[in-house]
Amino acid sequence: MSTIAPDAPAPSRPTARRLLTAARILLGLAVVAIGILFLVKEYSARLLEAQVGAWLVDALFATNALPSLSAGTPAVVFGVHDTFLALRITIECSIALYAGSIVIFGGLLLMLPRLRTVRVIVATALGAGLMILLNQVRIVGLAWVLSEHGRDGFEWAHSLGGSFLMTAGLVVSLGVFLGIVPRRRPRRRFRSTRKTVR
């Protein structure tokens, strides 16, 4: 003798889809908020960049490199050829503007239901990480140019070389998104199950 239990309740497809969409929107909004926080806290980001830059400059080619402030602007102060120089990190050079924008872009992509969450997060982390690394390379490179070729060489390197480097970084970051993100999430099917008790 056997009995058939009632069908186990299963979420309807529209309800499950709405829940998933709501969860993705909340996650996307949280990531966008993190990106905005990057932009708001750009001064703190520049202070950190000055600390890391001073450590790298001191390790690579200068002496007594220290993070400092120049007229209230975070700077890397270092000695080379019996001269002390200061490389100011202005708001235009802050990595917060680049990384924050990429994180905001990633957060907006997270709200699209057909894109895989993990892929978007990975692409966002790689893109932002790449820009952070490149900007630190730019800071150290400009400090070296300033020490070896003076202010004239620095102005050329800053306006041309630095801008080209960061533009190339943005293009590569976009390529990371295009290479990782566009694979769509497969459709999910929700089926009710029947349970048999013997």
PLY file of the C-alpha trace (Angstrom):
ply
format ascii 1.0
element vertex 198
property float x
property float y
property float z
element edge 197
property int vertex1
property int vertex2
end_header
0.00 0.00 0.00
1.36 3.41 -0.82
0.30 6.99 -0.47
1.27 10.03 -2.45
2.03 13.15 -0.48
0.93 16.54 -1.80
3.31 18.30 -4.11
6.02 20.15 -2.21
5.60 23.89 -2.60
8.07 25.37 -5.03
8.62 29.00 -5.87
6.93 30.09 -9.04
9.18 31.24 -11.83
8.10 34.90 -11.68
8.57 35.03 -7.88
12.02 33.44 -7.98
13.07 35.72 -10.79
11.93 38.80 -8.86
13.87 37.68 -5.78
17.04 37.11 -7.78
16.65 40.46 -9.51
16.15 42.24 -6.19
19.23 40.55 -4.71
21.36 41.56 -7.70
20.14 45.15 -7.54
20.99 45.36 -3.83
24.45 43.90 -4.45
24.98 46.27 -7.36
23.93 49.27 -5.27
26.37 48.20 -2.54
29.23 48.02 -5.05
28.25 51.40 -6.53
28.32 52.84 -2.99
31.87 51.47 -2.55
32.89 53.18 -5.80
31.38 56.47 -4.67
33.23 56.08 -1.36
36.47 55.81 -3.36
35.70 59.16 -4.98
34.68 60.85 -1.74
37.78 59.60 0.09
40.21 60.50 -2.69
42.38 62.53 -0.29
42.90 59.49 1.92
43.74 57.48 -1.19
46.40 60.05 -2.14
47.92 59.85 1.33
48.19 56.09 0.94
49.66 56.49 -2.55
52.29 58.84 -1.14
53.26 56.27 1.48
53.56 53.45 -1.03
55.30 55.70 -3.54
57.86 56.85 -0.97
58.66 53.25 -0.07
59.14 52.29 -3.72
61.20 55.38 -4.59
63.45 54.80 -1.59
63.90 51.15 -2.52
64.61 51.78 -6.22
66.74 54.88 -6.75
66.50 57.62 -4.11
67.54 58.13 -0.52
65.53 59.19 2.51
62.23 59.13 0.62
59.30 59.98 2.86
55.57 60.65 2.44
54.82 64.27 3.24
52.51 67.21 2.57
53.28 70.08 0.20
50.89 73.00 0.67
48.36 70.51 2.04
48.79 68.14 -0.92
50.11 64.60 -0.35
53.62 64.31 -1.75
56.66 62.07 -1.99
59.79 63.84 -0.76
63.10 62.21 -1.69
66.78 62.97 -2.00
68.87 62.38 -5.10
72.15 63.94 -6.31
72.48 65.88 -3.04
69.11 67.55 -3.69
65.72 67.03 -2.11
62.70 67.02 -4.38
58.95 66.82 -3.76
56.51 65.09 -6.09
52.98 66.26 -5.33
50.06 63.88 -5.92
47.21 66.15 -6.99
43.56 65.18 -7.26
43.94 64.76 -11.02
46.53 62.05 -10.38
44.57 60.27 -7.67
43.88 56.60 -8.30
40.51 57.06 -6.59
39.14 58.68 -9.75
40.10 55.69 -11.88
39.41 52.84 -9.48
36.20 54.42 -8.18
34.82 54.81 -11.69
35.61 51.19 -12.54
33.96 49.94 -9.34
30.84 52.04 -10.07
30.74 50.59 -13.60
31.01 47.08 -12.18
28.20 47.77 -9.73
25.92 48.91 -12.56
26.73 45.74 -14.52
25.81 43.64 -11.48
22.24 44.90 -11.77
21.83 43.30 -15.19
20.13 39.94 -14.58
21.63 37.97 -17.46
25.29 38.56 -16.50
27.08 36.20 -14.15
27.71 37.78 -10.76
31.09 36.15 -10.21
32.36 37.20 -13.63
31.38 40.82 -13.06
33.03 40.89 -9.64
36.24 39.31 -10.98
36.39 41.75 -13.91
35.79 44.71 -11.57
38.53 43.60 -9.18
41.01 43.00 -12.00
40.22 46.31 -13.72
40.50 48.36 -10.52
43.63 46.48 -9.43
45.29 47.10 -12.79
44.65 50.85 -12.59
45.97 51.01 -9.00
49.17 49.24 -10.08
49.65 51.43 -13.16
49.12 54.63 -11.22
51.77 53.60 -8.72
54.13 52.84 -11.61
53.36 56.30 -12.99
54.17 57.99 -9.67
57.50 56.19 -9.33
58.35 56.83 -12.98
57.59 60.54 -12.71
59.71 60.78 -9.57
62.64 59.24 -11.46
62.18 61.59 -14.43
62.04 64.57 -12.06
65.28 63.48 -10.39
67.16 62.82 -13.64
65.77 65.37 -16.11
64.42 68.17 -13.95
61.12 69.98 -14.18
61.11 70.28 -17.97
61.46 66.54 -18.42
58.88 65.98 -15.73
56.32 68.18 -17.48
56.72 66.22 -20.73
56.56 62.86 -18.98
53.57 63.90 -16.90
51.49 65.36 -19.73
52.33 62.78 -22.40
53.75 59.61 -20.86
51.56 59.55 -17.78
48.38 60.32 -19.70
49.18 57.66 -22.31
49.90 55.07 -19.62
46.60 55.63 -17.79
44.60 55.79 -21.03
46.13 52.49 -22.08
45.25 51.10 -18.67
41.62 52.12 -19.07
41.50 50.45 -22.49
42.96 47.25 -21.07
40.50 47.37 -18.16
37.64 47.68 -20.64
39.08 44.71 -22.50
39.07 42.74 -19.25
35.34 43.43 -18.87
34.65 42.50 -22.49
36.69 39.31 -22.18
35.20 38.07 -18.91
31.70 39.44 -18.44
29.57 38.96 -21.61
28.81 35.24 -21.15
25.18 35.03 -20.16
23.71 33.25 -17.21
21.74 30.12 -18.26
18.01 30.19 -17.67
16.88 28.47 -14.49
13.90 26.19 -14.37
11.85 25.59 -11.26
9.93 22.33 -11.15
7.66 20.94 -8.49
8.52 17.53 -7.06
6.29 14.71 -5.87
7.19 12.66 -2.81
6.06 9.06 -2.47
5.77 7.40 0.96
5.55 3.62 1.12
0 1
1 2
2 3
3 4
4 5
5 6
6 7
7 8
8 9
9 10
10 11
11 12
12 13
13 14
14 15
15 16
16 17
17 18
18 19
19 20
20 21
21 22
22 23
23 24
24 25
25 26
26 27
27 28
28 29
29 30
30 31
31 32
32 33
33 34
34 35
35 36
36 37
37 38
38 39
39 40
40 41
41 42
42 43
43 44
44 45
45 46
46 47
47 48
48 49
49 50
50 51
51 52
52 53
53 54
54 55
55 56
56 57
57 58
58 59
59 60
60 61
61 62
62 63
63 64
64 65
65 66
66 67
67 68
68 69
69 70
70 71
71 72
72 73
73 74
74 75
75 76
76 77
77 78
78 79
79 80
80 81
81 82
82 83
83 84
84 85
85 86
86 87
87 88
88 89
89 90
90 91
91 92
92 93
93 94
94 95
95 96
96 97
97 98
98 99
99 100
100 101
101 102
102 103
103 104
104 105
105 106
106 107
107 108
108 109
109 110
110 111
111 112
112 113
113 114
114 115
115 116
116 117
117 118
118 119
119 120
120 121
121 122
122 123
123 124
124 125
125 126
126 127
127 128
128 129
129 130
130 131
131 132
132 133
133 134
134 135
135 136
136 137
137 138
138 139
139 140
140 141
141 142
142 143
143 144
144 145
145 146
146 147
147 148
148 149
149 150
150 151
151 152
152 153
153 154
154 155
155 156
156 157
157 158
158 159
159 160
160 161
161 162
162 163
163 164
164 165
165 166
166 167
167 168
168 169
169 170
170 171
171 172
172 173
173 174
174 175
175 176
176 177
177 178
178 179
179 180
180 181
181 182
182 183
183 184
184 185
185 186
186 187
187 188
188 189
189 190
190 191
191 192
192 193
193 194
194 195
195 196
196 197
